[in-house]
Amino acid sequence: MSTVALMWEARAVPGRGDELLEWARAQVLSREPVRREVLRAPQDRVLVVTWWEAAEGVAAQLPELPEPAADLITRAVHRWRFESVEVTGG
């Protein structure tokens, strides 16, 4: 079993960052991850990271956030998958 982190990042149309943030926070996945964190950044960007336990590693079939409405974002959503190799700290 390994821990997989899915990262989802989108950039809102200027001035609509709060709307994108609320949209991301409201999304319900088909099952709950071990952990879910929602972050914001300058330029109306929103990042959602979910952590999953998965025997298949990064190849696992895991629920992901969808694309928001096209008129809310400036470009396609960026997605990355990472497999944990080390954890330090508390």
VMD Tcl script that builds the backbone (N, CA, C; Angstrom):
set m [mol new atoms 270]
animate dup $m
set s [atomselect $m all]
$s set {name element resname resid chain x y z} {
  {N N MET 1 A 0.860 -1.175 0.000}
  {CA C MET 1 A 0.000 0.000 0.000}
  {C C MET 1 A 0.903 1.234 0.000}
  {N N SER 2 A 0.556 2.184 -0.837}
  {CA C SER 2 A 1.318 3.434 -0.870}
  {C C SER 2 A 0.361 4.617 -0.767}
  {N N THR 3 A 0.924 5.762 -0.421}
  {CA C THR 3 A 0.140 6.980 -0.352}
  {C C THR 3 A 0.324 7.746 -1.648}
  {N N VAL 4 A -0.783 8.119 -2.247}
  {CA C VAL 4 A -0.777 8.861 -3.507}
  {C C VAL 4 A -1.413 10.220 -3.258}
  {N N ALA 5 A -0.754 11.267 -3.735}
  {CA C ALA 5 A -1.310 12.618 -3.652}
  {C C ALA 5 A -1.733 13.046 -5.050}
  {N N LEU 6 A -2.980 13.482 -5.161}
  {CA C LEU 6 A -3.476 14.040 -6.418}
  {C C LEU 6 A -3.534 15.547 -6.255}
  {N N MET 7 A -2.944 16.264 -7.200}
  {CA C MET 7 A -2.958 17.722 -7.164}
  {C C MET 7 A -3.774 18.229 -8.349}
  {N N TRP 8 A -4.661 19.159 -8.066}
  {CA C TRP 8 A -5.564 19.765 -9.046}
  {C C TRP 8 A -5.393 21.263 -8.908}
  {N N GLU 9 A -5.045 21.948 -10.004}
  {CA C GLU 9 A -4.808 23.395 -9.929}
  {C C GLU 9 A -5.506 24.094 -11.090}
  {N N ALA 10 A -6.210 25.182 -10.758}
  {CA C ALA 10 A -6.919 25.950 -11.784}
  {C C ALA 10 A -6.701 27.435 -11.534}
  {N N ARG 11 A -6.793 28.210 -12.599}
  {CA C ARG 11 A -6.665 29.665 -12.508}
  {C C ARG 11 A -7.966 30.291 -12.979}
  {N N ALA 12 A -8.564 31.072 -12.091}
  {CA C ALA 12 A -9.856 31.688 -12.396}
  {C C ALA 12 A -9.683 32.880 -13.319}
  {N N VAL 13 A -10.757 33.217 -13.985}
  {CA C VAL 13 A -10.832 34.464 -14.727}
  {C C VAL 13 A -10.568 35.578 -13.704}
  {N N PRO 14 A -9.802 36.611 -14.062}
  {CA C PRO 14 A -9.486 37.669 -13.095}
  {C C PRO 14 A -10.720 38.179 -12.356}
  {N N GLY 15 A -10.578 38.265 -11.037}
  {CA C GLY 15 A -11.660 38.735 -10.187}
  {C C GLY 15 A -12.640 37.671 -9.741}
  {N N ARG 16 A -12.464 36.434 -10.231}
  {CA C ARG 16 A -13.413 35.361 -9.887}
  {C C ARG 16 A -12.755 34.264 -9.039}
  {N N GLY 17 A -11.631 34.617 -8.412}
  {CA C GLY 17 A -10.920 33.639 -7.593}
  {C C GLY 17 A -11.743 33.107 -6.435}
  {N N ASP 18 A -12.502 33.979 -5.756}
  {CA C ASP 18 A -13.340 33.521 -4.644}
  {C C ASP 18 A -14.411 32.542 -5.123}
  {N N GLU 19 A -14.960 32.811 -6.297}
  {CA C GLU 19 A -15.971 31.920 -6.863}
  {C C GLU 19 A -15.380 30.550 -7.187}
  {N N LEU 20 A -14.180 30.537 -7.766}
  {CA C LEU 20 A -13.506 29.270 -8.068}
  {C C LEU 20 A -13.176 28.531 -6.782}
  {N N LEU 21 A -12.715 29.258 -5.765}
  {CA C LEU 21 A -12.401 28.636 -4.480}
  {C C LEU 21 A -13.642 27.970 -3.895}
  {N N GLU 22 A -14.752 28.650 -3.896}
  {CA C GLU 22 A -15.989 28.075 -3.361}
  {C C GLU 22 A -16.468 26.900 -4.199}
  {N N TRP 23 A -16.300 26.987 -5.514}
  {CA C TRP 23 A -16.658 25.869 -6.391}
  {C C TRP 23 A -15.840 24.634 -6.013}
  {N N ALA 24 A -14.526 24.807 -5.865}
  {CA C ALA 24 A -13.649 23.681 -5.532}
  {C C ALA 24 A -14.008 23.086 -4.168}
  {N N ARG 25 A -14.300 23.937 -3.202}
  {CA C ARG 25 A -14.644 23.465 -1.864}
  {C C ARG 25 A -15.954 22.689 -1.855}
  {N N ALA 26 A -16.853 23.005 -2.747}
  {CA C ALA 26 A -18.173 22.365 -2.783}
  {C C ALA 26 A -18.182 21.027 -3.513}
  {N N GLN 27 A -17.100 20.683 -4.218}
  {CA C GLN 27 A -17.099 19.447 -4.998}
  {C C GLN 27 A -17.081 18.229 -4.082}
  {N N VAL 28 A -17.949 17.279 -4.383}
  {CA C VAL 28 A -18.039 16.042 -3.618}
  {C C VAL 28 A -17.457 14.920 -4.472}
  {N N LEU 29 A -16.508 14.199 -3.915}
  {CA C LEU 29 A -15.903 13.063 -4.618}
  {C C LEU 29 A -16.719 11.806 -4.336}
  {N N SER 30 A -16.573 10.799 -5.176}
  {CA C SER 30 A -17.352 9.568 -5.025}
  {C C SER 30 A -16.963 8.784 -3.775}
  {N N ARG 31 A -15.802 9.066 -3.228}
  {CA C ARG 31 A -15.401 8.527 -1.924}
  {C C ARG 31 A -14.452 9.518 -1.274}
  {N N GLU 32 A -14.291 9.397 0.028}
  {CA C GLU 32 A -13.488 10.363 0.772}
  {C C GLU 32 A -12.007 9.990 0.769}
  {N N PRO 33 A -11.142 10.961 0.505}
  {CA C PRO 33 A -9.708 10.699 0.605}
  {C C PRO 33 A -9.277 10.637 2.071}
  {N N VAL 34 A -8.050 10.212 2.305}
  {CA C VAL 34 A -7.476 10.225 3.646}
  {C C VAL 34 A -7.386 11.669 4.143}
  {N N ARG 35 A -7.036 12.560 3.240}
  {CA C ARG 35 A -6.899 13.984 3.574}
  {C C ARG 35 A -7.210 14.796 2.321}
  {N N ARG 36 A -7.744 15.992 2.533}
  {CA C ARG 36 A -8.019 16.912 1.420}
  {C C ARG 36 A -7.664 18.315 1.895}
  {N N GLU 37 A -6.900 19.022 1.097}
  {CA C GLU 37 A -6.501 20.387 1.449}
  {C C GLU 37 A -6.772 21.303 0.259}
  {N N VAL 38 A -7.367 22.456 0.531}
  {CA C VAL 38 A -7.676 23.440 -0.495}
  {C C VAL 38 A -6.846 24.677 -0.204}
  {N N LEU 39 A -6.110 25.156 -1.224}
  {CA C LEU 39 A -5.233 26.311 -1.056}
  {C C LEU 39 A -5.536 27.348 -2.126}
  {N N ARG 40 A -5.175 28.608 -1.838}
  {CA C ARG 40 A -5.314 29.674 -2.830}
  {C C ARG 40 A -3.954 30.329 -3.009}
  {N N ALA 41 A -3.787 30.980 -4.147}
  {CA C ALA 41 A -2.521 31.641 -4.474}
  {C C ALA 41 A -2.832 32.922 -5.252}
  {N N PRO 42 A -1.832 33.783 -5.396}
  {CA C PRO 42 A -2.035 34.991 -6.211}
  {C C PRO 42 A -2.511 34.630 -7.618}
  {N N GLN 43 A -3.037 35.607 -8.295}
  {CA C GLN 43 A -3.544 35.488 -9.660}
  {C C GLN 43 A -4.770 34.579 -9.735}
  {N N ASP 44 A -5.563 34.574 -8.641}
  {CA C ASP 44 A -6.823 33.830 -8.606}
  {C C ASP 44 A -6.655 32.340 -8.894}
  {N N ARG 45 A -5.578 31.750 -8.357}
  {CA C ARG 45 A -5.338 30.317 -8.531}
  {C C ARG 45 A -5.839 29.547 -7.314}
  {N N VAL 46 A -6.327 28.335 -7.562}
  {CA C VAL 46 A -6.806 27.441 -6.513}
  {C C VAL 46 A -6.133 26.084 -6.706}
  {N N LEU 47 A -5.668 25.520 -5.601}
  {CA C LEU 47 A -5.009 24.216 -5.611}
  {C C LEU 47 A -5.739 23.310 -4.634}
  {N N VAL 48 A -6.063 22.101 -5.078}
  {CA C VAL 48 A -6.656 21.097 -4.204}
  {C C VAL 48 A -5.743 19.878 -4.235}
  {N N VAL 49 A -5.336 19.429 -3.040}
  {CA C VAL 49 A -4.506 18.230 -2.920}
  {C C VAL 49 A -5.297 17.213 -2.122}
  {N N THR 50 A -5.409 16.009 -2.654}
  {CA C THR 50 A -6.050 14.912 -1.933}
  {C C THR 50 A -5.037 13.795 -1.760}
  {N N TRP 51 A -5.096 13.128 -0.618}
  {CA C TRP 51 A -4.210 12.010 -0.318}
  {C C TRP 51 A -5.031 10.736 -0.215}
  {N N TRP 52 A -4.508 9.661 -0.813}
  {CA C TRP 52 A -5.209 8.382 -0.892}
  {C C TRP 52 A -4.258 7.247 -0.540}
  {N N GLU 53 A -4.794 6.188 0.038}
  {CA C GLU 53 A -4.059 4.939 0.201}
  {C C GLU 53 A -4.433 4.070 -0.989}
  {N N ALA 54 A -3.419 3.601 -1.728}
  {CA C ALA 54 A -3.691 2.856 -2.956}
  {C C ALA 54 A -2.636 1.784 -3.188}
  {N N ALA 55 A -3.065 0.553 -3.321}
  {CA C ALA 55 A -2.146 -0.556 -3.568}
  {C C ALA 55 A -1.457 -0.424 -4.924}
  {N N GLU 56 A -2.129 0.212 -5.887}
  {CA C GLU 56 A -1.587 0.322 -7.246}
  {C C GLU 56 A -0.686 1.536 -7.433}
  {N N GLY 57 A -0.476 2.341 -6.398}
  {CA C GLY 57 A 0.350 3.540 -6.526}
  {C C GLY 57 A -0.305 4.567 -7.433}
  {N N VAL 58 A 0.512 5.301 -8.184}
  {CA C VAL 58 A -0.010 6.396 -9.007}
  {C C VAL 58 A -0.917 5.921 -10.142}
  {N N ALA 59 A -0.896 4.639 -10.449}
  {CA C ALA 59 A -1.760 4.102 -11.501}
  {C C ALA 59 A -3.174 3.798 -10.991}
  {N N ALA 60 A -3.419 3.965 -9.714}
  {CA C ALA 60 A -4.711 3.619 -9.117}
  {C C ALA 60 A -5.850 4.452 -9.712}
  {N N GLN 61 A -7.017 3.837 -9.789}
  {CA C GLN 61 A -8.227 4.547 -10.200}
  {C C GLN 61 A -8.742 5.310 -8.982}
  {N N LEU 62 A -8.610 6.630 -9.003}
  {CA C LEU 62 A -9.014 7.462 -7.873}
  {C C LEU 62 A -9.917 8.585 -8.353}
  {N N PRO 63 A -10.882 8.994 -7.530}
  {CA C PRO 63 A -11.765 10.089 -7.933}
  {C C PRO 63 A -11.005 11.412 -7.999}
  {N N GLU 64 A -11.283 12.188 -9.014}
  {CA C GLU 64 A -10.630 13.486 -9.180}
  {C C GLU 64 A -11.676 14.576 -9.362}
  {N N LEU 65 A -11.304 15.786 -9.011}
  {CA C LEU 65 A -12.195 16.917 -9.238}
  {C C LEU 65 A -12.366 17.129 -10.735}
  {N N PRO 66 A -13.558 17.533 -11.148}
  {CA C PRO 66 A -13.813 17.778 -12.574}
  {C C PRO 66 A -13.274 19.137 -13.008}
  {N N GLU 67 A -13.461 19.430 -14.271}
  {CA C GLU 67 A -13.163 20.763 -14.801}
  {C C GLU 67 A -14.297 21.703 -14.397}
  {N N PRO 68 A -13.988 22.900 -13.951}
  {CA C PRO 68 A -15.052 23.888 -13.712}
  {C C PRO 68 A -15.618 24.369 -15.054}
  {N N ALA 69 A -16.686 25.137 -14.982}
  {CA C ALA 69 A -17.258 25.719 -16.199}
  {C C ALA 69 A -16.192 26.536 -16.926}
  {N N ALA 70 A -16.190 26.468 -18.223}
  {CA C ALA 70 A -15.162 27.137 -19.030}
  {C C ALA 70 A -15.116 28.646 -18.807}
  {N N ASP 71 A -16.246 29.261 -18.496}
  {CA C ASP 71 A -16.249 30.713 -18.307}
  {C C ASP 71 A -15.714 31.144 -16.941}
  {N N LEU 72 A -15.371 30.166 -16.069}
  {CA C LEU 72 A -14.825 30.467 -14.748}
  {C C LEU 72 A -13.294 30.419 -14.728}
  {N N ILE 73 A -12.687 29.720 -15.684}
  {CA C ILE 73 A -11.237 29.517 -15.676}
  {C C ILE 73 A -10.587 30.085 -16.935}
  {N N THR 74 A -9.281 30.358 -16.819}
  {CA C THR 74 A -8.546 30.951 -17.946}
  {C C THR 74 A -7.870 29.908 -18.829}
  {N N ARG 75 A -7.772 28.676 -18.334}
  {CA C ARG 75 A -7.101 27.603 -19.070}
  {C C ARG 75 A -7.574 26.273 -18.505}
  {N N ALA 76 A -7.205 25.198 -19.151}
  {CA C ALA 76 A -7.566 23.871 -18.645}
  {C C ALA 76 A -6.917 23.637 -17.279}
  {N N VAL 77 A -7.564 22.840 -16.476}
  {CA C VAL 77 A -7.041 22.471 -15.163}
  {C C VAL 77 A -5.740 21.701 -15.335}
  {N N HIS 78 A -4.789 21.944 -14.441}
  {CA C HIS 78 A -3.551 21.167 -14.399}
  {C C HIS 78 A -3.713 20.091 -13.332}
  {N N ARG 79 A -3.253 18.884 -13.629}
  {CA C ARG 79 A -3.362 17.749 -12.695}
  {C C ARG 79 A -2.024 17.016 -12.623}
  {N N TRP 80 A -1.674 16.619 -11.401}
  {CA C TRP 80 A -0.457 15.841 -11.189}
  {C C TRP 80 A -0.754 14.742 -10.191}
  {N N ARG 81 A -0.012 13.640 -10.302}
  {CA C ARG 81 A -0.090 12.525 -9.349}
  {C C ARG 81 A 1.317 12.250 -8.815}
  {N N PHE 82 A 1.384 12.095 -7.505}
  {CA C PHE 82 A 2.648 11.801 -6.859}
  {C C PHE 82 A 2.484 10.629 -5.900}
  {N N GLU 83 A 3.532 9.822 -5.766}
  {CA C GLU 83 A 3.550 8.739 -4.795}
  {C C GLU 83 A 4.525 9.104 -3.686}
  {N N SER 84 A 4.102 8.986 -2.451}
  {CA C SER 84 A 4.944 9.342 -1.310}
  {C C SER 84 A 6.138 8.400 -1.198}
  {N N VAL 85 A 7.315 8.978 -0.972}
  {CA C VAL 85 A 8.517 8.173 -0.775}
  {C C VAL 85 A 9.135 8.405 0.598}
  {N N GLU 86 A 8.755 9.513 1.267}
  {CA C GLU 86 A 9.295 9.774 2.604}
  {C C GLU 86 A 8.417 10.824 3.292}
  {N N VAL 87 A 8.224 10.626 4.615}
  {CA C VAL 87 A 7.492 11.592 5.423}
  {C C VAL 87 A 8.345 11.934 6.625}
  {N N THR 88 A 8.536 13.227 6.897}
  {CA C THR 88 A 9.277 13.666 8.071}
  {C C THR 88 A 8.448 14.691 8.835}
  {N N GLY 89 A 8.777 14.914 10.057}
  {CA C GLY 89 A 8.066 15.924 10.852}
  {C C GLY 89 A 6.759 15.397 11.397}
  {N N GLY 90 A 6.013 16.314 12.042}
  {CA C GLY 90 A 4.779 15.899 12.724}
  {C C GLY 90 A 3.593 16.219 11.944}
}
mol reanalyze $m
mol bondsrecalc $m
mol representation Tube
mol addrep $m
